[in-house]
Amino acid sequence: MSSKNEFSFLFPVPKTIRWQSHSLDIQNLCFPLEIIKKYDFLFDYFAVKNKNRGLEIICQEKKTLSSEEYVIESDQNRIILWANSPRGQFYALSTLLQILAFYKQSGCMPGFFIKDAPDISFRGFLLDVAYGAFPLLPELQRLLLKLALLKFNHFSLYLGGPAKPENAAQSESQKISMALNEIGLIVALAWKMGIDMFPAITVGPDARRLDKAVFTNKFNAEIIAPFRSKLIHVELSEKVETESATVWFERFLDIYRFYKAQGKMVLVWGDSFLETPDLIRKIPQDVLVLNRDYAIEKTDAFKKKAGPFKKHHIPQVLCTATWSWARFIPAMRKSMANNAAAFAAVKEEKLAGVMLTSCADKGDGSFLEGIILPLFQAGNLFWSGQAPRPDAFTQWALGHNEPDLFRAYTFLSQVDNSLQHTHRQYLFEDPLFATFSRQDNAKEIVARYRKTSLYLKKRKIVRREIADFLNFAQHLYEFIADKVEFSNHFLTFLNAGQGNEKISQPLERLFAEVEKLKNLYINLWLSRCQPDGLARKIREFDFLQERFHYLLQASAQPAARKNLLEELKNYSPTEDQLAMNGNAICES
């Protein structure tokens, strides 16, 4: 008899597992040929080979099961996968292949019975690529497979809207169209994985001119064409100054009617409707409202947001964030608390489900490796209602057990916790005015980031894409520690009139470090995303280099050094609020 934790590596955790008294010889496997052809990518991922002999795997339809429910049962000679839909079949097969891959080396595994079904029906993920962070085809395929293995069933690709003016040399629609030929391939793959993939677009005020509506132009037609989903996620523009709430709502209804005539179901953010609650009762009940708030992590807060729509029986999905906004590495603890609160509210209020949104401030946080821990936690929670297990996390992320990976991400999840600002603030703040623009303890910042850097330096993760990201994180934290430490002592060095080497040596080192960090970021981006959108991020690193170069020159010349000292002594934080935000500095 197998132990209770025999299948602790499985993700998400199945609802029902019963152990059989027999064991199964899995040295030779015989899958149906049509299953091998349909799910070849899945067999390749788990490195499970079909021998056309040995233990027989049979796929059967069972009408009494719900659309996503599946059953796996075994005897000594065969394994039967029961499902009532292609999606259920994929879930059954992916679970079985997890088990076969885990026991492959031993050549045998325990007999078992599994029956599984989701806790909530809509389990979605929104990927924001509107600002140029469009993943390369292999990266998008990898993300989809990771989501599918966690049994996410909806994927929204936010593509924005056409740039203005429309005759701009390179509009957003032109950038996106570079990858449209790949979207068709991805959509077909997503359907095989049980994922309903649909576009998210922005519709502007001119949508009321139905003869020239934004949703009939070339941009919209090219975007929607590759998607076979009946869903479309529409983001309405804000009300214009001359537009009343009633006129704005009529604009929404025009858009709704247009897409309904095309057989589409419209998903729309609920935020704008909450500003005019008397209009909520007029929302058609076949619209799916997406309710979001980046600042709530409590069940009661989610329930309060959902209340006005629930009162009028409008279906809802609560949206929770990976908390990558303005970060390279998300606030994982905050994200996981947010996921748990949204899930609890959905269960209690009997709402449609949850959609995890990848907050990607024009590129930040868009790397899959940066969000894998909250993503894994969310996938497990939304399907099974249970927290993930550490050994299952490493199996999902790497395909093998690697305890160091879970430890590393657990460590990363605590770095920004209790600090006044995020790592991105400390990275891009002006090194000259940093000690004035923030009031937190420099020693604590340095200690926190240096400790994390040293911890990551000792970790040896073999999977390349994970190792590359963690290497970037290690250099990121090391650089922040050095930069904050220098800024904290810079005024003291100038005041003391100490030798130039006290200032020039750390500045030269920081200049070299930021160059290395920039190159690591460029390599990460280009190995995962289209080049568009990268230039904006590079300007932020360039800003730092320019500041270090300026400080190096100014501190080396007596007159300039004296002026610099006076500037620092007379500096008032209110005079330069941009020092609080490197991003704003670079934008200007």
C-alpha positions as CSV (number, residue, x, y, z in Angstrom):
1,M,0.0,0.0,0.0
2,S,1.4,3.4,-1.0
3,S,1.9,6.1,1.6
4,K,-0.4,9.1,1.9
5,N,2.2,11.4,0.4
6,E,3.2,9.1,-2.5
7,F,1.9,11.6,-5.1
8,S,3.0,14.8,-3.3
9,F,4.8,15.9,-6.5
10,L,1.5,16.3,-8.4
11,F,0.2,19.7,-9.4
12,P,-2.5,20.8,-8.9
13,V,-3.4,18.4,-6.1
14,P,-6.2,16.0,-7.3
15,K,-9.5,16.0,-5.3
16,T,-9.6,12.2,-4.8
17,I,-6.8,9.6,-4.8
18,R,-7.3,6.0,-3.8
19,W,-4.5,3.6,-3.7
20,Q,-4.7,0.1,-5.2
21,S,-3.0,-3.0,-3.8
22,H,-1.2,-3.7,-7.0
23,S,1.8,-2.1,-8.8
24,L,2.2,-1.3,-12.5
25,D,5.1,-2.2,-14.8
26,I,5.7,1.0,-16.8
27,Q,8.9,0.0,-18.7
28,N,6.8,-0.4,-21.8
29,L,3.7,1.7,-22.6
30,C,1.1,1.5,-25.3
31,F,-0.9,4.7,-26.0
32,P,-3.5,5.2,-28.7
33,L,-1.8,6.5,-31.9
34,E,-4.3,9.4,-32.2
35,I,-3.4,10.5,-28.7
36,I,0.3,10.4,-29.5
37,K,-0.2,12.6,-32.6
38,K,-2.6,15.1,-30.9
39,Y,-0.4,15.6,-27.8
40,D,3.1,15.1,-29.1
41,F,4.3,18.3,-27.4
42,L,3.1,16.9,-24.0
43,F,4.9,13.6,-24.5
44,D,8.1,15.5,-25.5
45,Y,7.9,17.7,-22.5
46,F,7.6,14.8,-20.0
47,A,10.0,12.6,-22.1
48,V,7.6,9.7,-21.9
49,K,8.0,7.3,-24.9
50,N,5.3,5.1,-26.5
51,K,6.5,1.6,-27.2
52,N,3.3,0.3,-28.7
53,R,3.4,-2.6,-26.3
54,G,3.2,-3.3,-22.6
55,L,0.9,-1.4,-20.2
56,E,-2.1,-0.3,-22.3
57,I,-3.5,3.2,-21.8
58,I,-7.1,3.6,-23.0
59,C,-9.0,6.9,-23.5
60,Q,-12.8,6.7,-23.0
61,E,-15.6,9.2,-23.1
62,K,-17.9,9.3,-20.0
63,K,-21.0,11.4,-20.4
64,T,-21.7,11.5,-16.7
65,L,-18.6,13.6,-16.0
66,S,-18.7,17.4,-16.2
67,S,-16.8,19.2,-19.0
68,E,-13.5,19.5,-17.0
69,E,-13.8,16.5,-14.8
70,Y,-11.7,13.5,-15.4
71,V,-11.0,10.0,-13.9
72,I,-7.9,7.8,-14.1
73,E,-8.2,4.3,-12.9
74,S,-5.8,1.3,-13.2
75,D,-5.7,-2.4,-12.9
76,Q,-2.6,-4.6,-13.3
77,N,-2.8,-4.6,-17.1
78,R,-4.1,-1.2,-18.2
79,I,-4.9,2.4,-17.3
80,I,-8.2,4.0,-18.4
81,L,-8.6,7.8,-18.8
82,W,-12.2,8.9,-18.6
83,A,-13.3,12.4,-19.7
84,N,-16.3,14.1,-21.3
85,S,-14.5,16.8,-23.4
86,P,-11.1,17.4,-25.1
87,R,-10.2,19.7,-22.2
88,G,-10.9,16.9,-19.6
89,Q,-8.9,14.5,-21.8
90,F,-5.9,16.9,-21.7
91,Y,-6.1,17.2,-17.9
92,A,-6.3,13.4,-17.5
93,L,-3.4,12.8,-19.8
94,S,-1.2,15.6,-18.3
95,T,-1.8,14.2,-14.8
96,L,-0.9,10.7,-15.9
97,L,2.3,11.8,-17.7
98,Q,3.4,13.6,-14.6
99,I,3.1,10.3,-12.7
100,L,4.8,8.3,-15.4
101,A,7.7,10.7,-15.7
102,F,8.2,10.7,-12.0
103,Y,8.4,6.9,-11.7
104,K,10.1,6.3,-15.1
105,Q,13.5,5.4,-13.7
106,S,12.2,2.9,-11.2
107,G,10.2,1.1,-14.0
108,C,7.1,0.6,-11.8
109,M,4.6,2.7,-10.0
110,P,1.7,2.1,-7.5
111,G,-1.8,1.4,-8.7
112,F,-4.2,4.2,-8.1
113,F,-7.6,5.8,-8.8
114,I,-7.9,9.5,-9.3
115,K,-11.0,11.6,-9.7
116,D,-10.6,15.3,-10.2
117,A,-12.6,18.5,-11.0
118,P,-12.0,22.2,-10.6
119,D,-13.1,24.4,-7.6
120,I,-14.0,27.3,-9.9
121,S,-14.9,27.4,-13.6
122,F,-13.0,30.4,-15.0
123,R,-9.3,30.2,-14.3
124,G,-7.6,32.9,-16.4
125,F,-4.3,34.6,-17.1
126,L,-3.9,38.0,-18.8
127,L,-0.6,38.8,-20.5
128,D,0.0,42.5,-21.3
129,V,2.0,42.9,-24.5
130,A,0.6,46.2,-25.5
131,Y,3.9,48.1,-24.9
132,G,6.3,46.0,-27.0
133,A,7.1,43.2,-24.6
134,F,5.7,40.6,-27.1
135,P,7.2,37.2,-26.3
136,L,9.0,35.2,-28.9
137,L,7.2,32.2,-30.1
138,P,9.1,29.6,-28.0
139,E,8.6,31.8,-24.9
140,L,4.8,32.1,-25.5
141,Q,4.6,28.4,-26.1
142,R,6.4,27.7,-22.9
143,L,4.2,30.1,-20.9
144,L,1.0,28.4,-22.3
145,L,2.2,24.9,-21.5
146,K,3.1,26.0,-17.9
147,L,-0.4,27.5,-17.5
148,A,-2.0,24.4,-19.1
149,L,-0.2,22.1,-16.7
150,L,-1.7,24.2,-13.8
151,K,-5.1,23.8,-15.6
152,F,-5.7,27.4,-16.4
153,N,-8.5,27.4,-19.0
154,H,-8.5,31.0,-20.3
155,F,-5.7,33.2,-21.7
156,S,-6.2,36.9,-22.6
157,L,-3.6,38.5,-24.7
158,Y,-3.8,42.3,-24.2
159,L,-2.7,44.0,-27.4
160,G,-3.8,47.6,-26.8
161,G,-5.2,49.6,-29.6
162,P,-4.0,51.5,-32.8
163,A,-1.6,54.3,-32.2
164,K,-2.5,57.9,-32.8
165,P,-2.0,59.4,-35.3
166,E,-2.9,56.4,-37.4
167,N,-0.3,57.4,-40.0
168,A,2.6,57.3,-37.5
169,A,5.8,55.7,-38.9
170,Q,5.4,52.7,-36.7
171,S,2.2,52.4,-34.8
172,E,1.4,49.9,-32.1
173,S,-0.7,47.9,-34.6
174,Q,2.3,47.6,-36.9
175,K,4.5,46.4,-34.1
176,I,1.9,43.8,-33.1
177,S,1.3,42.6,-36.7
178,M,5.0,41.4,-36.7
179,A,3.8,38.6,-34.5
180,L,0.3,38.0,-35.8
181,N,1.4,35.2,-38.0
182,E,2.5,33.4,-34.9
183,I,-0.7,34.0,-32.9
184,G,-2.6,31.5,-35.2
185,L,-0.1,28.8,-34.3
186,I,-0.3,29.6,-30.6
187,V,-4.2,29.7,-30.6
188,A,-4.3,26.2,-32.2
189,L,-1.8,24.9,-29.6
190,A,-3.8,26.5,-26.8
191,W,-7.0,24.7,-27.8
192,K,-5.2,21.4,-27.6
193,M,-4.1,22.3,-24.1
194,G,-7.7,23.2,-23.0
195,I,-7.0,26.9,-23.0
196,D,-9.5,29.3,-24.6
197,M,-7.2,32.1,-25.9
198,F,-8.8,35.4,-26.7
199,P,-7.7,39.0,-27.5
200,A,-8.0,42.0,-25.3
201,I,-8.1,45.4,-27.1
202,T,-8.6,49.0,-26.3
203,V,-11.6,50.8,-28.0
204,G,-11.5,54.6,-28.1
205,P,-14.2,57.3,-28.2
206,D,-14.6,57.1,-32.0
207,A,-16.2,53.7,-31.7
208,R,-19.6,55.4,-31.9
209,R,-19.0,56.3,-35.5
210,L,-20.1,52.9,-36.7
211,D,-19.2,53.5,-40.3
212,K,-15.6,54.3,-39.3
213,A,-15.5,52.4,-36.0
214,V,-12.2,51.5,-34.4
215,F,-13.4,47.9,-34.3
216,T,-13.8,47.7,-38.1
217,N,-10.4,49.1,-39.0
218,K,-7.4,47.1,-40.2
219,F,-5.9,46.9,-36.7
220,N,-8.9,45.2,-35.2
221,A,-9.5,42.9,-38.1
222,E,-6.0,41.6,-38.1
223,I,-5.9,41.1,-34.4
224,I,-9.2,39.2,-34.1
225,A,-8.8,37.1,-37.2
226,P,-6.4,34.5,-35.7
227,F,-8.5,33.9,-32.6
228,R,-11.2,31.2,-32.7
229,S,-12.6,32.1,-29.2
230,K,-16.1,33.4,-28.7
231,L,-14.7,35.8,-26.1
232,I,-13.3,39.2,-26.6
233,H,-11.9,41.4,-23.9
234,V,-12.7,45.1,-24.5
235,E,-11.1,47.9,-22.6
236,L,-13.2,51.1,-22.9
237,S,-11.4,54.4,-23.0
238,E,-12.2,56.9,-20.3
239,K,-15.1,59.3,-20.7
240,V,-14.1,62.4,-22.7
241,E,-14.6,65.8,-21.2
242,T,-17.7,66.6,-23.3
243,E,-19.3,63.2,-22.8
244,S,-21.9,62.4,-20.1
245,A,-22.1,59.1,-18.3
246,T,-25.2,58.2,-20.4
247,V,-23.4,58.9,-23.7
248,W,-20.4,56.9,-22.5
249,F,-22.7,54.0,-21.6
250,E,-24.4,54.1,-25.0
251,R,-20.9,53.9,-26.5
252,F,-20.3,50.7,-24.5
253,L,-23.7,49.3,-25.7
254,D,-22.8,50.0,-29.3
255,I,-19.6,48.0,-28.9
256,Y,-21.5,45.2,-27.1
257,R,-24.1,44.9,-29.9
258,F,-21.4,44.9,-32.6
259,Y,-19.6,42.0,-31.1
260,K,-22.7,40.1,-30.1
261,A,-23.8,40.2,-33.7
262,Q,-20.5,38.5,-34.5
263,G,-21.3,35.8,-31.9
264,K,-18.8,37.1,-29.3
265,M,-19.2,37.4,-25.6
266,V,-17.8,40.7,-24.3
267,L,-15.5,40.9,-21.2
268,V,-15.2,44.4,-19.8
269,W,-13.5,45.9,-16.8
270,G,-16.0,46.9,-14.1
271,D,-14.1,49.9,-12.7
272,S,-15.7,52.5,-14.9
273,F,-19.2,51.2,-14.1
274,L,-18.6,51.6,-10.4
275,E,-18.2,55.3,-11.0
276,T,-21.8,55.4,-12.3
277,P,-23.6,52.6,-10.2
278,D,-27.1,53.6,-11.4
279,L,-26.0,52.2,-14.9
280,I,-25.0,48.8,-13.6
281,R,-28.5,47.5,-13.7
282,K,-28.6,48.2,-17.5
283,I,-25.5,46.1,-18.3
284,P,-26.7,43.1,-20.4
285,Q,-26.5,39.9,-18.4
286,D,-24.4,38.1,-21.1
287,V,-21.5,40.5,-20.5
288,L,-18.7,39.2,-18.3
289,V,-17.5,41.8,-15.9
290,L,-13.8,41.7,-14.8
291,N,-13.4,43.2,-11.4
292,R,-9.9,44.4,-10.4
293,D,-8.2,46.4,-7.7
294,Y,-4.4,46.4,-7.3
295,A,-4.6,47.5,-3.7
296,I,-6.7,44.9,-2.1
297,E,-5.6,41.6,-0.5
298,K,-8.7,41.0,1.7
299,T,-11.7,38.9,0.9
300,D,-14.1,41.5,2.2
301,A,-12.7,44.1,-0.1
302,F,-13.1,41.8,-3.1
303,K,-16.7,41.1,-2.0
304,K,-17.5,44.8,-1.7
305,K,-16.2,45.4,-5.3
306,A,-18.3,42.5,-6.6
307,G,-21.5,43.4,-4.7
308,P,-23.1,46.0,-7.1
309,F,-22.8,43.6,-10.0
310,K,-23.9,40.5,-8.1
311,K,-27.1,42.4,-7.0
312,H,-28.1,42.6,-10.7
313,H,-27.0,39.0,-11.5
314,I,-24.2,40.0,-13.8
315,P,-21.5,37.3,-14.1
316,Q,-18.1,38.3,-12.7
317,V,-14.5,37.3,-12.7
318,L,-12.2,38.8,-10.0
319,C,-8.8,39.8,-11.2
320,T,-5.7,39.6,-9.1
321,A,-2.2,40.8,-9.9
322,T,1.2,39.2,-10.0
323,W,2.4,42.5,-8.5
324,S,5.1,43.1,-11.0
325,W,4.1,46.7,-11.5
326,A,7.4,48.7,-11.8
327,R,9.4,45.7,-10.7
328,F,11.7,43.2,-12.3
329,I,10.8,40.7,-9.6
330,P,7.2,40.8,-8.2
331,A,6.1,41.2,-4.6
332,M,5.4,37.5,-4.3
333,R,4.0,37.5,-0.8
334,K,1.6,40.3,-1.7
335,S,0.6,38.5,-4.9
336,M,-0.1,35.3,-3.1
337,A,-2.2,37.0,-0.5
338,N,-4.2,38.7,-3.3
339,N,-4.8,35.4,-5.1
340,A,-6.0,33.8,-1.9
341,A,-8.4,36.7,-1.1
342,A,-9.8,36.7,-4.7
343,F,-10.3,32.9,-4.6
344,A,-12.1,33.0,-1.2
345,A,-14.4,35.7,-2.4
346,V,-15.3,33.8,-5.6
347,K,-16.1,30.7,-3.6
348,E,-18.2,32.5,-1.0
349,E,-20.0,34.7,-3.5
350,K,-20.4,31.9,-6.1
351,L,-18.8,34.0,-8.9
352,A,-17.5,32.7,-12.2
353,G,-13.8,32.7,-11.3
354,V,-10.4,34.4,-11.1
355,M,-8.1,35.9,-13.7
356,L,-4.4,36.5,-12.8
357,T,-3.1,39.7,-14.5
358,S,0.5,40.2,-15.3
359,C,1.0,43.8,-14.3
360,A,3.8,44.7,-16.7
361,D,4.6,48.5,-16.5
362,K,5.6,48.7,-20.2
363,G,7.9,45.7,-19.9
364,D,8.8,45.3,-16.2
365,G,8.0,41.9,-14.8
366,S,7.3,40.4,-18.2
367,F,9.7,37.5,-17.8
368,L,8.0,34.3,-16.9
369,E,10.8,33.4,-14.4
370,G,9.9,36.5,-12.4
371,I,6.3,35.3,-11.6
372,I,6.6,31.6,-11.5
373,L,6.1,31.3,-7.7
374,P,2.8,33.3,-7.5
375,L,1.7,31.8,-10.8
376,F,2.2,28.3,-9.5
377,Q,0.4,29.2,-6.2
378,A,-2.5,30.7,-8.1
379,G,-2.9,27.7,-10.5
380,N,-3.0,25.2,-7.6
381,L,-5.4,27.3,-5.6
382,F,-7.8,28.1,-8.5
383,W,-8.1,24.4,-9.5
384,S,-7.9,22.5,-6.2
385,G,-8.4,25.1,-3.5
386,Q,-5.1,23.8,-1.9
387,A,-1.7,25.5,-1.4
388,P,1.1,24.2,-3.5
389,R,3.8,21.8,-2.3
390,P,7.5,22.6,-2.6
391,D,8.5,19.4,-4.4
392,A,5.6,19.9,-6.8
393,F,6.8,23.5,-7.6
394,T,10.2,22.2,-8.7
395,Q,8.7,19.5,-10.8
396,W,6.5,22.0,-12.6
397,A,9.3,24.7,-13.0
398,L,12.2,22.4,-13.9
399,G,10.8,18.9,-14.6
400,H,12.8,17.4,-11.7
401,N,13.2,17.8,-7.9
402,E,15.4,20.8,-7.1
403,P,14.9,22.0,-3.5
404,D,17.2,25.0,-4.1
405,L,14.8,26.5,-6.5
406,F,12.0,26.7,-4.0
407,R,14.3,28.1,-1.4
408,A,15.6,30.7,-3.8
409,Y,12.2,31.9,-4.7
410,T,11.0,31.9,-1.1
411,F,14.0,34.0,-0.3
412,L,13.2,36.4,-3.2
413,S,9.7,36.7,-2.0
414,Q,10.9,38.4,1.2
415,V,13.4,40.8,-0.1
416,D,11.3,43.9,-0.5
417,N,9.1,43.1,2.4
418,S,9.1,45.8,5.1
419,L,11.4,48.1,3.0
420,Q,9.9,51.5,2.2
421,H,10.3,51.1,-1.5
422,T,10.8,48.4,-4.1
423,H,14.1,47.3,-5.7
424,R,13.3,49.3,-8.8
425,Q,13.1,52.5,-6.8
426,Y,16.5,51.9,-5.3
427,L,17.9,50.9,-8.7
428,F,16.9,53.9,-10.8
429,E,16.7,56.7,-8.2
430,D,19.2,59.5,-8.8
431,P,22.4,58.5,-7.0
432,L,23.2,62.1,-6.2
433,F,19.9,62.9,-4.4
434,A,19.0,59.4,-3.2
435,T,19.7,60.0,0.4
436,F,17.4,63.1,0.4
437,S,14.5,61.8,-1.7
438,R,14.0,58.8,0.6
439,Q,14.1,58.7,4.3
440,D,14.6,55.0,5.0
441,N,17.6,53.4,6.6
442,A,20.4,52.9,4.1
443,K,22.1,50.3,6.2
444,E,19.0,48.1,6.3
445,I,18.6,48.4,2.5
446,V,22.3,47.5,1.9
447,A,22.1,44.5,4.3
448,R,18.9,43.2,2.8
449,Y,20.1,43.3,-0.8
450,R,23.6,42.2,-0.1
451,K,22.4,39.1,1.9
452,T,20.1,38.2,-1.0
453,S,22.8,38.6,-3.6
454,L,25.2,36.3,-1.6
455,Y,22.4,33.8,-1.2
456,L,21.7,33.6,-4.9
457,K,25.4,33.5,-5.7
458,K,25.6,30.1,-3.9
459,R,22.6,28.6,-5.7
460,K,23.3,26.2,-8.6
461,I,20.2,25.9,-10.7
462,V,20.8,23.9,-13.8
463,R,17.9,24.8,-16.1
464,R,19.2,27.6,-18.3
465,E,16.2,30.0,-18.5
466,I,15.8,29.9,-14.7
467,A,19.6,30.2,-14.1
468,D,19.8,33.2,-16.4
469,F,17.0,35.1,-14.6
470,L,18.4,34.3,-11.1
471,N,21.9,35.4,-12.3
472,F,20.3,38.7,-13.3
473,A,18.6,39.0,-9.9
474,Q,21.8,38.3,-8.1
475,H,23.6,41.1,-10.0
476,L,20.6,43.4,-9.6
477,Y,20.7,43.1,-5.8
478,E,24.5,43.3,-5.6
479,F,24.4,46.6,-7.7
480,I,21.6,48.1,-5.5
481,A,23.6,47.3,-2.3
482,D,26.7,49.0,-3.8
483,K,24.8,52.0,-5.2
484,V,22.8,52.7,-1.9
485,E,26.0,52.3,0.1
486,F,27.8,54.8,-2.1
487,S,25.0,57.3,-2.1
488,N,24.8,57.1,1.7
489,H,28.5,58.1,2.0
490,F,28.9,60.5,-0.9
491,L,28.1,63.7,1.0
492,T,30.5,62.7,3.8
493,F,33.3,62.2,1.3
494,L,32.7,65.6,-0.3
495,N,32.5,67.3,3.1
496,A,35.6,65.7,4.4
497,G,37.6,66.7,1.3
498,Q,39.0,63.3,1.1
499,G,41.1,62.1,-1.9
500,N,39.5,61.6,-5.2
501,E,40.0,57.8,-5.0
502,K,37.4,57.6,-2.2
503,I,34.8,58.8,-4.8
504,S,36.3,57.8,-8.1
505,Q,36.9,54.2,-7.3
506,P,33.4,53.3,-6.3
507,L,32.0,55.4,-9.1
508,E,34.1,53.6,-11.7
509,R,33.0,50.3,-10.2
510,L,29.3,51.3,-10.2
511,F,29.6,52.4,-13.8
512,A,31.0,49.0,-14.8
513,E,28.3,47.2,-12.7
514,V,25.4,49.0,-14.3
515,E,26.9,48.3,-17.8
516,K,27.0,44.6,-16.9
517,L,23.5,44.7,-15.4
518,K,22.2,46.4,-18.5
519,N,23.7,43.8,-20.8
520,L,22.2,41.0,-18.7
521,Y,18.8,42.6,-19.0
522,I,19.2,43.1,-22.8
523,N,20.2,39.4,-23.2
524,L,17.2,38.3,-21.1
525,W,14.8,40.5,-23.1
526,L,16.1,39.4,-26.6
527,S,16.1,35.8,-25.6
528,R,12.4,36.0,-24.6
529,C,10.7,39.0,-26.3
530,Q,10.6,40.9,-29.6
531,P,13.0,43.9,-29.7
532,D,10.2,46.5,-29.6
533,G,9.9,48.1,-26.2
534,L,13.5,47.4,-25.2
535,A,14.8,50.9,-26.0
536,R,12.6,52.5,-23.3
537,K,14.2,50.2,-20.6
538,I,17.7,50.8,-21.9
539,R,17.2,54.6,-21.4
540,E,16.8,54.0,-17.7
541,F,20.1,52.2,-17.4
542,D,21.7,54.8,-19.6
543,F,20.4,57.5,-17.2
544,L,22.3,55.9,-14.4
545,Q,25.5,55.7,-16.4
546,E,25.2,59.4,-17.3
547,R,24.8,60.3,-13.7
548,F,27.8,58.3,-12.6
549,H,29.9,59.8,-15.4
550,Y,28.8,63.3,-14.3
551,L,29.6,62.7,-10.7
552,L,33.0,61.3,-11.6
553,Q,33.9,64.4,-13.6
554,A,32.5,66.9,-11.1
555,S,34.2,65.3,-8.0
556,A,37.6,65.3,-9.8
557,Q,37.7,69.1,-10.3
558,P,38.0,71.4,-7.2
559,A,35.7,74.1,-8.5
560,A,33.0,71.6,-9.8
561,R,33.4,69.7,-6.5
562,K,32.7,72.8,-4.5
563,N,29.6,73.6,-6.5
564,L,28.4,70.0,-6.2
565,L,28.8,70.2,-2.4
566,E,26.8,73.5,-2.3
567,E,24.1,72.0,-4.5
568,L,23.8,69.0,-2.1
569,K,23.8,71.2,1.0
570,N,21.1,73.5,-0.3
571,Y,19.0,70.7,-1.8
572,S,15.3,70.4,-0.8
573,P,13.4,67.2,-1.6
574,T,10.4,69.2,-2.8
575,E,12.5,70.8,-5.5
576,D,13.1,67.6,-7.4
577,Q,10.4,65.0,-6.9
578,L,11.7,63.2,-10.0
579,A,14.5,61.9,-7.8
580,M,12.0,59.6,-6.3
581,N,11.3,58.0,-9.6
582,G,14.0,57.0,-12.1
583,N,11.4,56.1,-14.6
584,A,10.0,59.6,-14.6
585,I,13.4,61.1,-14.9
586,C,14.1,59.0,-18.0
587,E,10.7,59.8,-19.6
588,S,11.5,63.5,-19.3
